[in-house]
C-alpha cells in the first residue's frame, strides 16, 4: 500500500496518481497506460497544471483531475526565473495536500515541469514513484526527480548508462493501442487514393515544420510518379495552391483518423520527437527522420534519431542538409530497402513497453 495507508486499509482499491504535462508527449503515454491500469484494478487520478495541455487531454477520460501551480526551470536568463521557484514551491505544497487526500499506492510520472513538485511531494510522503524519460539524455525536470524515484524507465539503450544502475529499466514508450487498429479502406477513401500505389506519410507537425513542409512540396514532381503522399503539415500550414494535386493530400492535423493513415503508410517521414518515433517503432513503420536542428532545440531529437539509425530502425537526414532532391532520393531508397528496417524493429527490446511498465507499477504496489 502507499506510504500513508494503515493496516486497516489493506483491502481498499489500489490507487495510482499519474502526472506529466507541458506537451502532448508528456501526456499521451499516460493515456496509453490507463485502460491497462484499470484492467489491473487501479483507481486512477491525474495531477497536472491548472490549464496545461494535459488538462484538455485528460478531461475526455472521466478520471479525477487535480491542478497545481507549476514553474519552468530555465538554463537561460529570464525574469520568470525570479518568480517561478515560488510557483514550484506552491505546487509542491498543493501536490502534497492532494496526495495526502488520495493516498495512492504509487505515482507514475511521464515528465515535464509539472511532475517535479508531484514526484518530490510523493517522495516526502514515502509513496513510491516510477518516472519515464522519453529522450536519450534526461531532461532537467527528470534530473530533479531521479534521486527520489524507485525506478526510471527509458526509451533508448544508451540512456541506461546515464541512470543509476539499480533504478534503470529499458521499457520503450507506452503507445496507444488504437494506433494498431487502423482501417486501410477507410484511409484510402478519406484520401482518395488507389490501393495499387505505395503511400508516403509525412508528419510535419507544428514545431519547426516549415523546412520539412517546404522540402516535401518541392519534391512532389519527383515523388508523385511512383507514390501517393499524405502530408500532416500543422495548423495553418496547408498550401492552397496544391489542394487539387492528384495523389497528394494535406491535413493540418488528425485525431482518430491517425490510426487509419498509419495503416496505409508504406514509409513515414517524421521529425524525431521521442514519442513519435516510438510509435513508428511499435508499428514497425520504415521511417526517414529529420530531427530538429540544435538551433531549434536542446538537440535531443538529433540524439534520438542517431540512436534509431544505429539500431537499424531509421534512415536520417540532418535538417541543415535537407533539400528536395536529397529527400526524394532517401525516400525512394527507404522504400526499396524497407524490409530491412521492419526486421530490425521486430528484434527491438523496446517493444512491449506497456506490459513492462504495468509490471513495474504492480511490483512497487505489492512490495510497499
N, C-alpha and C positions, 0 to 999 in steps of 0.2 A: 504494500500500500504506500501511498505518498507520505512524505515526511510529516504531515500534520495529523494523519489518521491514528486512531487508537484501536485497541483490541476489539472494541465494540463495533467498529466499522468494517470488520473483516469480510462481511457478506455483501457489502454495498457494490454497486456497479463500478467497474473500472472507469476511470476518468483520465482524459488526456487534454492538455492545452496545446494547440498549435499556434505558432507565431511566425511572422515573416512578412515583409512588405516593402513598399517603395517602388517596386517594379512588378510586372506580372510574373517575371521569372522567379520571384521570391514567394509567389502565392500558388501558381498552378501545380507545382509538385505536391504541396499540401492538399490541394483539391483531389489530386490523383490518389492520395492515400485514404481519403475519407470513406469511401464505400468499404474498403478492406478493414479499416478500423472498426466501423460499425459491425461488420461481419464477425470481427474478433471480440465483440461485446463491449467496446469502448463508448462511453458518452463523450462527445467531442465539444470543446469550447475553443474560441479563437480570440486571441489578443492582438490587436493591430493599432495603427494610429487612428486619430479621430476621423480624418477624412481622406485617407490614402486610397490608392487603387485597390488595396486588399479589402477594404470595406465594401466597395462596389462589387467585387468578385465573389465575396463570401455571402452576401445577402441572399443569393439565389438558393442557398443550400440549407436553409432552415436550421441553422445551429446558432447558439448564443454567441454574440459578438461583443467584445469589450474594447473601447477605445482608450488609449493612453497618450499622454504628451510624449513627444519624441524630438530629438535634435540630431543633426548630422555632425559627424566627426570629420573635419576637413584638414587636409595636409597643407592647404594654402591660406594666405591671408584673406580674411573676410570678417566684416563687422559682426556677423552672426556667431563667430567663434567666441564672442564675449557673452552672448545670451543663451546659446544652445546648451551649454553644460547645465544650466539651471533647468532647462526643459527636460533633459535626460534625468536629472535628479528627481524632478517632479514625477516623470514617467516611472521611475524605479519605485517610488512610494505608492503610486497608483497600482502598478503591477503587483506589488507585494500585498496590497489590500485585496485585490481581485483573487489572487492565488490562495490567500487565506480563506476566502469565501468559498471558492470552488473545491479546494483540497484535492488537486489532481494527483494521480499516481506517477505521472511522468509528463515532461514538456518536450515537444519536438519543435525545433527551430529551423526554418529554411533561410534565415539570414536577413540582411537589410538592417538598417539602423534601429528600427522599432524593436528588433529582437534583443538588443543589448540589455535594456532595463528589465525585460521579461526573464531572460536567462539568468541574469545576475540576481534578481529578486528570488527566483526559484531556488537557486543555489543557497541563498541565505536562509531559506526555509527547509533545506535538506531534501528538496524534491529533485530527483534525477533528471538530467537534461541530455537529450541527444540532439546534436546540431548537424547540419548538412552544408558542405561547401561545394558550390557549383563549379567554380573556376579552378584552374590548375594551381594558382597561388592564392592562399587565403586572403580575403578582403579584410579591411580594418575592423569592421563590425565583428566578424567571426574571430579575428585575432583576440578581441577583448573577451570573447565567450569561451574559447578553447580551454583556458586554465580551469574553469569550473564545470566543464562538460564531462559526462560519463563516457560518451562515445562521439567520435567525429566521423561522419560519413563523407565520402568524396567521390568524384566522377572519374579522376584520372590516376593511373598508376604512379605517375611522377609526384603526385601530391602526398603520397604516403610518407615519403622521406622528409616532408616538411612538417609532419604532425607527430605528437607524442606516440611512440610505438604501441603502447598499451591501449590507446584510445582509437587509433585509426582503423577504418574499415572501408575497403573499396566496394561501393554499392552501385554506382551509377545513379542516375536521377529518376525519380518516380515519374512515369509517363501515363497520361490519361488513357485508360483502356479503350475509350470510344474511338481513338485515333486509328486503332487496328481494325475497325469495323466499317470501313468505307465502302460505298456503293459505286462501282465503276460506271454503270449505266447512268445513274443519276448525275455523275460528274460530266460524262460525255454530253448528256442532254443539256446540262447547265451551261457548258462551254460552247456547244455547237460543234464539237469535234467529231472526227471519224475514228472508228476503232482500229483502223489498219495503218495508223501513222504514229510513231512514238511521241511522247509528251515530255516536254521540259517544264518543270515547275520552278519559278523564280520567286524567292521570298525576299523582297527588298526591305520590308518593314518600314519603320518610321525614322529611327535614329541613323543618321548618316547614310540614307538610302540613295541620295542623289547620284553618286558615282556609279552604283550598280544599275540603277534605272536607266541612266543615260547610255551606258555601255550595252545593255541588253537591247535597247531600242535601235541603236546604231548597228547592231549585229543582226537585226531581223532579216535583211536581204540574204545573208549568208546561211541563216538557220531555217527559215520557213520552207525552203525547198524540201527538206528532209524531216522536219519536226513541226509539231504544234507546240505553242507556248502559252502557259497560264502564268500570269505575272501579278503577284500580290505586291503592289508598289507603294502602299502607305497612304495615309489620309491626305486628300487634296493633291495627289501626285499622278492622277490619271492624265494621259496625253490625249486630248480630244481629237487631235489630227490622225490618230491611229485606231480610232474606235471601229472603223469598218475594214480593218486589215484581216483578211481571211487567215485562219489558223492561229490568231493571236488575240487573247482576251485579257483584260486588265480588271483587277479588283482593288479597291482601296484597302480593304481588309476582309477577312472571312471569319465566321464563328463556327456554327455547327457544320457548315459545308466543308471545313478543312479536311476532315477525315476522308471525304469523297475525292477531293482533289489529290490527296496523298495516294489514294488507291490507283489513280490513273497515271501518276508520275513515274516515268522510267528513270529519270535522273532529276536531281534537285540542285539548284544554285541558291546559296544562302550566305548570310553573314554567319559569324561563328560564336554567337551567344551560347553559353553552356547548355541551357535547357533546349534550345532549338536543335543543336547538334546531337544531343542525347535522344531527342525524338527521332531524328534521322537514323541513329544507330539502332534504336528499338524497332523501327520499321524496316531496317535493312535497306535503306534507300541510297544507292550510289550518289555521291554528292561532291559538288565543287564549292569549296568555301572561299569567301572573300572577306577576311576579317577586317574589322575597323582598324584604321591605322593608329599608331601610337600617338599621333597628334590629336586624335578624336576620343581617346580612351586611355585607361591606365595600361593598355597593352595586353589585357587578359585574353581578348579574342585571338590575338596572334599566337599566344601560347596554347590556347585551346585547339586551334586549327593545326598547329605543328604536331601536337600530341596525336590527334586523329590521323594526320598524314603519316606519322612514323609507325602507327599501328596498322596502317593499310586500309583505314576506313574512308579516307577522303583524299581528294585532289585539292590543291591550294593555289590561289593566285593572290599575291600581295596587292592591296588596294592601290599602292603607288605605281604598280606596274600594269594596272588594268587598262585594257584597250579593247575595242570591239573585235579586232582581228584575233587577239590572244584569247578572248573569251570564247569566241566561236570555235577556235582550234581545240581548246581544252574540253569544251562540252562534247564535241564530236569524238575526241579521244576517250573521254569518260564513258560515253555511251557504248563504244565498241569494246571496252575493257570492263564493263560494269559487273560481270560475273565474278571477277577477281575481288572486287570490293564487297560484294554481297557475301562471298565465302569468308572473307576476313572478319566482317561484322558478326557473322554467325558463330565465330570462335571466341567472341569477346567475353571477358569476365565481368563486364559492366551491365550485362543483361540480368533480368530477374530482380531488379532493384526493389520493387515493392515487397516481394516476399522476404528479401534480406532485411529491409528496414522494419517491417512488421515484427519479424522475429527478434530484432534488437529491442524494440519497444516492449514486447512481451517479456523478454529476459529481464529488463530493468524493472518492470512491474512485479514480476514474480520474486526477484531477488531482494526487493527492498522491504 
